[in-house]
Amino acid sequence: MFEMIQRLIDQEAQICIPAGNLTPRANLYELGMTPYTAIRLLLAIEREFRVEFPRESLNRQTMATLENIVRGVRASQFVPAYEWREAA
């Protein structure tokens, strides 16, 4: 999963270093990711992993680090889409 997300970061986030050199807690925003590229990255991750992030997790913190992104993907894989849509 890490390697796939790193590939997507390289394609979408436009940060100043290769994603393969990132530590799990490196802040992507501090490395040059903008809100626009964060949204592109989020959409690419949702497509790649066939998940949909719940509305409450759509924030800057979720996309700030590789570790947070992995945590968000894993959490989204176990939440049925209908469950969070009904709560909205």
N, C-alpha and C positions, 0 to 999 in steps of 0.2 A: 504494500500500500504506500509506504514512504516513497519508493522510487517513482510510482505513478504520479503522486502528488508533486514530487520534485519536477518531473517532466512538465506538468501543467503549470507550475510556477514559472519555469523557464519560458514557456510559451505565452503566458498571459500576464504575469505580474510585472514584468519589465523592471526587475531589481538590478542593482549594480554588481552583483556577484552571481556565479552559477549556483543554482539551487542545490547541486550536489555538495557544495561546500558549506551549506547551512547547518547550524546546530539546531536541534529541535525547538529551542526557545529563542532563536534569533528573531527579532522584530522585523517583519517584512515592510512595515510602513517606514521604519527608520532606514531601510535599505532602498527606498525609492518607490514602493508600491503606492499608488494613489487610490482614492475611493473608486474611481472608474475602473482601474485595472483589478481592484479587489472584487468588484461585481462580475467582471469577465471571468476571473478565476473561480469564483463561486459557481457560476453557471457551468463552466467547464467541468468542475468537480461533480456537480449534480448529474450532468450528462454521463460522465465516465463511470461513476459508481451507481448510477440509477437510483439516486436518493433525492429527497427534497428536504432541505433544512427547514425545521419548524420556524415559524415567524419570530418567536421569542429569541431564537439564536442568530437572527440576522442582524449582527452588530459588528462593530469594528474589532472587538476582542476575539470573536470567533475566527476571523481571518488573519489575525495578527502574527501568529506563529505556526510553524509546521505542526507542532505538538497540538495546538488548539484545533487546527483543521482536521487532523486525524481523529481527535476526540469527537468532533462534530459529525464526521462521516460515520464513525462507529455508532454513535448515538442515533443518528438518522436511519441507520440500517435496521434498527430494532423497533422503530416507532411506525406503526401502520399509518399511511397517509390520511386515511379517513379519521383517525383518532384526533389528530391535531387540527384538522379542518373543521370538525364539529365544534371544537372549543373556541374557534375564532369568531 
